[in-house]
Amino acid sequence: MGWHYNKSVKVGPFRINLSRHGIGHSFGGRRFHVSTTPDGRRHVSVRLPGGFHLGKTFGGRRRHHPY
């Protein structure tokens, strides 16, 4: 069973997200939101009227091979 830790601190229009994987940050409001994860991926999401939600992640997660 794994353990999780999440803490979020709001600094002006930015939000700094702390987790056991590192530090990420996000910016935006309810309709438009951009976030960066600790491993460097960026996620952009847009919420449209009527319950529609569009999201796109940029940058892949780097995987380390054991060999």
CYANA upper distance limits for C-alpha pairs under 8 A (distance plus 0.5 A):
  4 HIS  CA     19 SER  CA      7.98
  4 HIS  CA     20 ARG  CA      7.27
  5 TYR  CA     18 LEU  CA      8.25
  5 TYR  CA     19 SER  CA      5.64
  5 TYR  CA     20 ARG  CA      6.19
  6 ASN  CA     17 ASN  CA      7.60
  6 ASN  CA     18 LEU  CA      6.15
  6 ASN  CA     19 SER  CA      5.09
  6 ASN  CA     20 ARG  CA      7.87
  7 LYS  CA     17 ASN  CA      6.38
  7 LYS  CA     18 LEU  CA      5.49
  7 LYS  CA     19 SER  CA      6.95
  8 SER  CA     15 ARG  CA      7.12
  8 SER  CA     16 ILE  CA      6.17
  8 SER  CA     17 ASN  CA      4.99
  8 SER  CA     18 LEU  CA      6.57
  9 VAL  CA     15 ARG  CA      6.14
  9 VAL  CA     16 ILE  CA      5.70
  9 VAL  CA     17 ASN  CA      7.03
 10 LYS  CA     14 PHE  CA      6.47
 10 LYS  CA     15 ARG  CA      4.90
 10 LYS  CA     16 ILE  CA      6.81
 11 VAL  CA     15 ARG  CA      6.40
 11 VAL  CA     16 ILE  CA      7.87
 13 PRO  CA     27 PHE  CA      6.76
 13 PRO  CA     28 GLY  CA      7.46
 14 PHE  CA     25 HIS  CA      7.53
 14 PHE  CA     26 SER  CA      6.31
 14 PHE  CA     27 PHE  CA      5.35
 14 PHE  CA     28 GLY  CA      7.92
 15 ARG  CA     25 HIS  CA      6.09
 15 ARG  CA     26 SER  CA      5.66
 15 ARG  CA     27 PHE  CA      6.85
 16 ILE  CA     23 ILE  CA      7.60
 16 ILE  CA     24 GLY  CA      6.53
 16 ILE  CA     25 HIS  CA      4.97
 16 ILE  CA     26 SER  CA      7.07
 17 ASN  CA     23 ILE  CA      6.24
 17 ASN  CA     24 GLY  CA      5.52
 17 ASN  CA     25 HIS  CA      6.05
 17 ASN  CA     26 SER  CA      8.20
 18 LEU  CA     22 GLY  CA      6.60
 18 LEU  CA     23 ILE  CA      5.30
 18 LEU  CA     24 GLY  CA      7.01
 19 SER  CA     23 ILE  CA      6.92
 21 HIS  CA     38 PRO  CA      6.88
 21 HIS  CA     39 ASP  CA      8.45
 22 GLY  CA     38 PRO  CA      5.54
 22 GLY  CA     39 ASP  CA      8.37
 23 ILE  CA     37 THR  CA      7.73
 23 ILE  CA     38 PRO  CA      5.62
 24 GLY  CA     35 SER  CA      7.95
 24 GLY  CA     36 THR  CA      5.91
 24 GLY  CA     37 THR  CA      5.14
 24 GLY  CA     38 PRO  CA      5.31
 25 HIS  CA     35 SER  CA      6.24
 25 HIS  CA     36 THR  CA      5.90
 25 HIS  CA     37 THR  CA      7.40
 26 SER  CA     33 HIS  CA      7.75
 26 SER  CA     34 VAL  CA      6.10
 26 SER  CA     35 SER  CA      4.46
 26 SER  CA     36 THR  CA      6.66
 27 PHE  CA     33 HIS  CA      6.36
 27 PHE  CA     34 VAL  CA      5.82
 27 PHE  CA     35 SER  CA      6.76
 28 GLY  CA     32 PHE  CA      6.11
 28 GLY  CA     33 HIS  CA      4.80
 28 GLY  CA     34 VAL  CA      6.68
 29 GLY  CA     33 HIS  CA      6.34
 30 ARG  CA     47 ARG  CA      7.77
 31 ARG  CA     46 VAL  CA      6.03
 31 ARG  CA     47 ARG  CA      5.28
 31 ARG  CA     48 LEU  CA      7.33
 32 PHE  CA     44 VAL  CA      8.11
 32 PHE  CA     45 SER  CA      6.41
 32 PHE  CA     46 VAL  CA      5.15
 32 PHE  CA     47 ARG  CA      7.02
 33 HIS  CA     44 VAL  CA      6.33
 33 HIS  CA     45 SER  CA      5.81
 33 HIS  CA     46 VAL  CA      7.04
 34 VAL  CA     42 ARG  CA      7.65
 34 VAL  CA     43 HIS  CA      6.24
 34 VAL  CA     44 VAL  CA      5.05
 34 VAL  CA     45 SER  CA      7.04
 35 SER  CA     42 ARG  CA      6.17
 35 SER  CA     43 HIS  CA      5.77
 35 SER  CA     44 VAL  CA      7.09
 36 THR  CA     40 GLY  CA      6.71
 36 THR  CA     41 ARG  CA      6.20
 36 THR  CA     42 ARG  CA      4.97
 36 THR  CA     43 HIS  CA      6.91
 37 THR  CA     41 ARG  CA      5.88
 37 THR  CA     42 ARG  CA      6.94
 39 ASP  CA     61 ARG  CA      7.20
 39 ASP  CA     62 ARG  CA      8.45
 40 GLY  CA     59 GLY  CA      7.54
 40 GLY  CA     61 ARG  CA      8.10
 41 ARG  CA     57 THR  CA      7.30
 41 ARG  CA     58 PHE  CA      6.30
 41 ARG  CA     59 GLY  CA      5.39
 41 ARG  CA     60 GLY  CA      6.80
 41 ARG  CA     61 ARG  CA      7.37
 42 ARG  CA     57 THR  CA      6.09
 42 ARG  CA     58 PHE  CA      5.61
 42 ARG  CA     59 GLY  CA      7.05
 43 HIS  CA     55 GLY  CA      7.52
 43 HIS  CA     56 LYS  CA      6.20
 43 HIS  CA     57 THR  CA      4.81
 43 HIS  CA     58 PHE  CA      6.75
 44 VAL  CA     55 GLY  CA      6.13
 44 VAL  CA     56 LYS  CA      5.92
 44 VAL  CA     57 THR  CA      6.95
 45 SER  CA     53 HIS  CA      7.66
 45 SER  CA     54 LEU  CA      6.06
 45 SER  CA     55 GLY  CA      4.63
 45 SER  CA     56 LYS  CA      6.95
 46 VAL  CA     53 HIS  CA      6.36
 46 VAL  CA     54 LEU  CA      5.72
 46 VAL  CA     55 GLY  CA      6.87
 47 ARG  CA     51 GLY  CA      7.71
 47 ARG  CA     52 PHE  CA      6.40
 47 ARG  CA     53 HIS  CA      5.00
 47 ARG  CA     54 LEU  CA      6.90
 48 LEU  CA     52 PHE  CA      5.56
 48 LEU  CA     53 HIS  CA      6.57
